[in-house]
Structures are given as C-alpha cells and as structure tokens.
Amino acid sequence: MAVCLPGFGHSVVTAPDGESGLAAAASSLVDVVLLDVEMPRMSGFSVCEAGAVVLLGKPFSLERLQQELGDHLPAGCGQ
C-alpha cells in the first residue's frame, strides 16, 4: 500500500512495527493510520485501542481502500 497510495495523492509514513508506528503517528500530522493486526512489538489491536473506523479483511482491493479513504478523510485530502 505504501507504494500505491502516493499515486493517489497521499503522503505515506511507514514504520517497521506497532510501537514505531504509534510514535510516528504521534509525532506527525496524520489523517489516517493503516495498520496490520499482526505486527512485531505491538499488535494492531493494541495500537488502535482508542478505536477504529473501518476494519478491512485481507485480501482487499486498492479500489476498496480508496473508497474507504474517500468516505472518511476530509474533502480534498489526497487530491
């Protein structure tokens, strides 16, 4: 996904594990966090203890992801 999303106008920050991802999200201005359930050091469920808006089961299409991003991001985000 990190390779595909810039082509749709989104900036991407990646992290190797849940702890690093949580730190990266806290230190950056982010509109959305995409994460896997199974990650080293901290599971995806632990990272999103504050809640989640959408849970996509794997495999999912890039079109479905784009649809969800469009439904949940502010207008003009990623345009």
Secondary structure, 3 states (H helix, E strand, C coil): CCCCHHHHCCCCCCCCCHHHHHHHHHHCCCCCCCCCCCCCCCCHHHHCCCCCCCCCCCCCCHHHHHHHHHHHCCCCCCC
